[in-house]
Amino acid sequence: MADTGVRYPATVSTVKETGDDNDWVSPANVGADDALYASITAPTFDTPDTSYLLKATNFSTGVPVGAIIDGILVEIERYCDSGERCNDYDVCLTKDGSTRVGDDKSAGAIFNIGTPTIVSFGGAADLWGAAWTRDEVVAATFGVLYKMQATDANADGYVDFIRVTVYYTEPSETEATARLAALADLEAIKSARIAAQANLEASNKTRLAGQSNLEALSKARIAGQSNLEAIISARIAALADLEKIISARLAGRADFQEAATEEMARIAAQASLEAVISARFAGLANPEKLTGARLAGTSSLEQFTSLRFAGQSNLETSNKDRLAGMANLELLSMIRVAGQANLEKLTGSRFAGRATFEHLGGEPSTSQLAILKAG
């Protein structure tokens, strides 16, 4: 069995727990065997007052890797002034620097020795009711928790040092090799785990990037679909406008055809009127044909009148060309009036011709009388 030798704490502090009354003065003095004391000398330290918890940690035990912990010895040099009594209230070990682990070795022992005395707790085969590993006893948080209680009024207590000795069994060469191999395997497992975790993080980043790209593609697709719908809507609207334009053009063409028909009727009526006028002038030249020309003129006039009414009917069905039709109708009426005036002139010419017959001597012939009567 091997041991670490006595080890002193590198870190000392105090903690006030529930019910504690007095703090320690110069608690760091327990870190060495040098007759310098952490003390409580306040007149208020009376029975059953307890001191603050004195924490001694960071012992740097130096236990070798693979060692088996066999026991832990704690030694405390403390005393109380002569004629005054104190007792050990807490003597415990800790693994994390604050939590009590295993047995409390204080046992409430009362002391009133006026000179410093070293008291031992635990031993070479005493694990304090807990299991210990090499890593736990070499940790900076491994330590001793100590608390003192006043048994008399105005007691004065002192602690010179708190020290630890760890007892352990060194591993055999084979065991040490196996443990080193196991430790290497453990390190390899840790490295593999770290690498796997790094790969997982990289995979997660790739997945997140892919998901982000997918979301961007989805947004672009939605935007493209919206644009396509807008284009389709615009084309439908343009098609509707085109249909309106075609309908308007067809309506305009129908109006144009109707107006052309009316214009052709007007031209035909004017041609008939001109034929009537020509016939009447021909009658002036040849009185014998006067009656036939008159009858033809009357018939043409009636045809002209019919055409005028037809033009007026067509004019009423076309609102857009109504004004133009009315203008044409007025023009035709003026032509009719002019034609009637010409007819009256022809009639006057006939009577003048008859008077001429009478003036020229005598009675007209039978054929001449027939023409005059017919006139």
C-alpha positions in Angstrom: 0.0 0.0 0.0 1.2 3.5 -0.8 0.2 6.9 0.4 0.5 10.5 -0.7 2.1 11.8 2.5 0.5 14.7 4.3 -1.1 17.3 2.0 -2.2 20.8 2.9 -5.0 22.7 1.2 -4.2 25.4 -1.3 -7.7 26.9 -1.0 -9.6 27.8 2.2 -12.9 29.6 2.7 -15.8 29.9 5.0 -19.6 29.5 4.4 -22.4 30.6 6.7 -25.0 27.8 6.9 -28.4 28.0 8.6 -28.0 28.4 12.4 -24.3 29.4 12.2 -23.3 32.3 14.5 -19.6 33.3 14.3 -17.2 33.5 11.4 -13.5 32.5 11.4 -10.8 35.1 11.6 -7.9 34.4 9.1 -9.2 31.1 7.8 -6.3 30.8 5.3 -4.0 30.0 8.2 -5.2 26.4 8.2 -3.3 25.8 5.0 0.1 25.2 6.7 1.6 23.8 9.9 3.1 27.1 11.1 1.5 28.0 14.4 -0.6 30.6 12.7 -4.3 30.0 13.5 -7.7 30.5 12.2 -9.7 31.6 15.3 -13.0 32.6 16.9 -12.4 34.8 20.0 -15.6 36.9 19.9 -17.3 37.3 23.3 -20.6 36.3 21.6 -19.3 32.7 20.9 -21.4 31.1 23.6 -22.9 27.7 24.0 -24.5 26.3 21.8 -23.3 28.7 19.0 -21.6 27.1 16.0 -18.9 28.5 13.8 -19.2 29.1 10.1 -18.3 26.1 7.9 -14.5 26.0 7.3 -13.8 24.6 3.8 -10.3 23.3 2.9 -9.9 22.0 -0.7 -7.3 21.6 -3.5 -4.9 19.2 -1.7 -3.0 18.1 -4.9 -2.8 14.6 -3.6 -0.9 13.3 -6.7 -2.4 9.8 -6.7 -1.1 7.9 -9.8 -3.3 6.9 -12.6 -5.0 3.5 -12.1 -4.5 3.5 -8.3 -7.2 2.0 -6.1 -8.1 4.2 -3.1 -7.9 2.3 0.2 -8.4 5.0 2.9 -8.3 8.7 3.7 -6.8 10.2 6.9 -7.7 13.7 8.0 -5.7 15.4 10.7 -6.7 18.7 12.4 -4.6 20.6 15.0 -7.1 22.6 17.1 -7.6 23.7 20.7 -9.8 25.8 23.0 -8.5 28.2 25.7 -7.9 26.7 29.1 -11.0 26.6 31.3 -13.3 26.9 28.2 -14.8 24.1 26.3 -15.5 23.5 22.7 -16.4 20.4 20.6 -16.0 19.2 17.0 -19.4 19.8 15.4 -18.7 18.7 11.7 -15.8 16.7 10.2 -16.7 15.6 6.7 -15.3 15.0 3.3 -16.5 16.5 0.0 -16.0 15.7 -3.7 -17.4 18.9 -5.2 -16.2 21.4 -2.7 -19.5 22.0 -0.9 -21.6 18.8 -0.5 -20.9 16.5 2.4 -20.0 12.9 1.3 -20.1 9.8 3.6 -19.6 9.8 7.3 -19.5 12.7 9.8 -16.4 11.8 11.9 -16.8 14.6 14.5 -18.8 12.5 17.1 -19.3 15.6 19.2 -16.1 15.2 21.1 -15.5 18.0 23.7 -12.1 19.4 24.3 -10.7 22.0 26.7 -7.0 21.6 26.3 -5.2 24.8 26.6 -2.5 23.7 24.1 -2.7 22.7 20.4 -3.4 19.0 19.8 -3.5 17.0 16.6 -6.6 14.9 16.2 -7.0 12.2 13.6 -10.2 11.2 11.7 -10.4 8.2 9.3 -7.3 6.2 8.4 -5.5 4.0 6.0 -8.4 1.6 5.5 -11.3 4.0 6.2 -13.2 5.3 3.1 -15.6 7.3 5.3 -18.6 5.3 4.1 -18.2 6.3 0.4 -16.6 5.0 -2.7 -13.7 6.9 -4.1 -11.8 7.0 -7.4 -8.4 8.3 -8.2 -9.9 11.2 -10.3 -12.1 12.3 -7.3 -9.2 12.6 -4.8 -6.9 14.4 -7.2 -9.6 16.9 -8.1 -9.3 20.5 -6.9 -12.7 20.2 -5.3 -11.8 17.3 -3.1 -11.5 18.5 0.6 -12.5 18.6 4.2 -15.5 20.5 5.8 -15.0 21.4 9.5 -17.2 23.2 12.0 -16.6 24.0 15.7 -19.2 24.5 18.5 -18.9 26.5 21.8 -19.8 24.5 24.9 -19.2 27.3 27.4 -20.0 31.0 27.4 -17.4 33.2 25.6 -15.4 30.3 24.4 -12.3 30.9 22.2 -11.4 28.3 19.5 -8.4 27.9 17.3 -7.3 25.7 14.3 -3.7 25.6 13.1 -4.0 23.3 10.1 -6.1 20.7 8.3 -4.2 18.1 6.3 -5.0 14.9 4.4 -3.2 11.7 3.6 -4.6 9.4 0.9 -3.8 5.7 1.0 -3.9 3.7 -2.2 -2.8 0.4 -3.9 -0.7 0.9 -7.0 -1.8 -1.1 -10.1 0.3 -4.0 -11.3 2.3 -3.6 -14.6 -0.2 -5.7 -16.5 -3.1 -3.9 -14.9 -1.5 -0.6 -15.5 -0.9 -1.5 -19.2 -4.5 -2.7 -19.5 -5.8 0.5 -17.9 -3.6 2.6 -20.2 -4.9 0.7 -23.2 -8.4 1.2 -21.9 -7.7 4.8 -21.4 -6.4 5.0 -25.0 -9.5 3.3 -26.2 -11.6 5.7 -24.3 -9.7 8.6 -25.8 -10.2 7.0 -29.3 -13.9 6.7 -28.5 -14.1 10.3 -27.4 -12.3 11.4 -30.6 -14.6 9.3 -32.7 -17.6 10.7 -30.9 -16.3 14.2 -31.4 -15.8 13.5 -35.1 -19.2 12.0 -35.4 -20.7 15.0 -33.7 -18.8 17.3 -36.1 -20.1 15.3 -39.0 -23.6 15.4 -37.6 -23.4 19.2 -37.2 -22.1 19.5 -40.8 -24.9 17.3 -42.0 -27.4 19.4 -40.1 -25.9 22.6 -41.6 -26.2 21.0 -45.1 -29.7 19.9 -44.4 -30.6 23.4 -43.2 -28.9 24.9 -46.3 -30.9 22.5 -48.5 -34.1 23.3 -46.7 -33.4 27.0 -47.2 -32.7 26.5 -50.9 -35.9 24.5 -51.2 -37.9 27.3 -49.5 -36.3 29.8 -51.9 -37.2 27.5 -54.9 -40.8 27.2 -53.6 -41.0 31.0 -53.3 -39.6 31.5 -56.8 -42.1 28.9 -58.1 -45.0 30.7 -56.4 -43.8 34.0 -57.8 -43.5 32.5 -61.3 -47.0 31.0 -61.0 -48.3 34.4 -60.0 -46.6 36.0 -63.0 -48.0 33.4 -65.3 -51.5 34.0 -64.0 -51.0 37.7 -64.5 -49.9 37.1 -68.1 -52.9 34.8 -68.8 -55.2 37.4 -67.3 -53.6 40.1 -69.5 -54.0 37.9 -72.6 -57.6 37.2 -71.8 -58.2 41.0 -71.3 -56.4 41.7 -74.6 -58.6 39.0 -76.3 -61.7 40.6 -74.9 -60.5 44.0 -76.2 -59.8 42.4 -79.6 -63.3 40.9 -79.8 -64.8 44.3 -79.0 -62.7 45.9 -81.7 -63.8 43.2 -84.2 -67.5 43.7 -83.2 -67.1 47.5 -83.6 -65.5 47.0 -87.0 -68.3 44.6 -88.1 -70.9 47.1 -86.9 -69.1 49.9 -88.7 -69.0 47.7 -91.9 -72.8 47.0 -91.6 -73.4 50.7 -91.2 -71.2 51.4 -94.2 -73.0 48.8 -96.4 -76.3 50.3 -95.4 -75.1 53.8 -96.2 -73.8 52.6 -99.6 -77.1 51.0 -100.4 -78.9 54.2 -99.7 -76.3 56.1 -101.8 -76.9 53.7 -104.8 -80.7 54.2 -104.4 -80.2 58.0 -104.5 -77.9 57.8 -107.6 -80.5 55.5 -109.3 -83.3 58.1 -108.5 -81.2 60.9 -109.7 -80.5 59.0 -113.0 -84.2 58.3 -113.4 -84.9 62.0 -112.8 -82.3 63.0 -115.4 -83.9 60.5 -117.8 -87.3 62.2 -117.2 -85.8 65.6 -117.8 -84.1 64.4 -121.0 -87.4 62.9 -122.2 -89.3 66.2 -121.5 -86.7 68.2 -123.4 -87.0 65.7 -126.2 -90.8 66.4 -126.1 -90.2 70.1 -126.7 -88.3 69.1 -129.8 -91.0 66.7 -131.0 -94.5 67.7 -129.8 -95.9 64.5 -131.1 -93.8 62.5 -128.5 -94.8 64.9 -125.7 -97.6 62.7 -124.4 -95.4 59.6 -124.2 -92.6 61.5 -122.5 -95.0 63.0 -120.1 -96.4 59.6 -119.2 -92.8 58.2 -118.8 -91.9 61.2 -116.7 -94.9 60.6 -114.5 -94.0 57.0 -114.0 -90.3 57.9 -113.3 -91.5 60.5 -110.8 -93.6 57.8 -109.1 -90.6 55.5 -109.0 -88.6 58.4 -107.6 -91.2 59.0 -104.9 -91.1 55.2 -104.0 -87.3 55.3 -103.8 -87.5 58.4 -101.7 -89.8 56.7 -99.2 -87.5 53.6 -99.2 -84.5 55.8 -98.5 -86.4 57.5 -95.7 -87.3 54.1 -94.2 -83.6 53.0 -94.4 -82.7 56.4 -92.9 -84.8 55.7 -89.8 -83.1 52.3 -89.1 -79.6 53.9 -89.0 -79.1 56.3 -86.1 -75.5 57.0 -86.9 -76.3 58.0 -90.6 -79.6 59.8 -89.9 -78.2 63.3 -90.4 -76.5 62.3 -93.7 -79.8 60.6 -94.9 -81.8 63.7 -94.0 -79.4 65.9 -96.0 -79.6 63.5 -98.9 -83.4 63.6 -98.6 -83.5 67.4 -98.7 -81.2 67.3 -101.8 -83.6 64.8 -103.5 -86.6 67.0 -102.6 -84.9 70.0 -104.2 -84.2 67.9 -107.3 -87.9 66.9 -107.4 -89.0 70.5 -107.1 -86.6 71.4 -109.9 -88.0 68.5 -112.0 -91.6 69.6 -111.3 -90.6 73.1 -112.4 -89.1 71.7 -115.6 -92.3 69.7 -116.1 -94.4 72.9 -115.8 -92.1 74.5 -118.3 -92.7 71.7 -120.7 -96.5 72.0 -120.2 -96.1 75.8 -120.9 -94.2 74.9 -124.0 -97.0 72.6 -125.2 -99.6 75.4 -124.8 -97.3 77.7 -126.7 -97.0 75.2 -129.5 -100.7 75.0 -129.8 -101.0 78.7 -129.9 -98.4 78.6 -132.7 -100.5 76.1 -134.6 -103.5 78.4 -134.4 -101.5 81.5 -135.4 -100.0 79.7 -138.4 -103.2 79.4 -140.0 -106.1 77.5 -139.5 -107.2 74.6 -137.9 -104.8 72.0 -136.7 -104.9 68.6 -138.4 -106.6 65.7 -136.9 -103.3 64.2 -135.6 -102.3 67.6 -134.2 -105.6 67.9 -132.3 -105.1 64.4 -131.0 -101.7 65.4 -129.7 -103.0 68.6 -128.2 -106.0 66.8 -126.5 -103.7 64.2 -125.2 -101.5 66.9 -123.8 
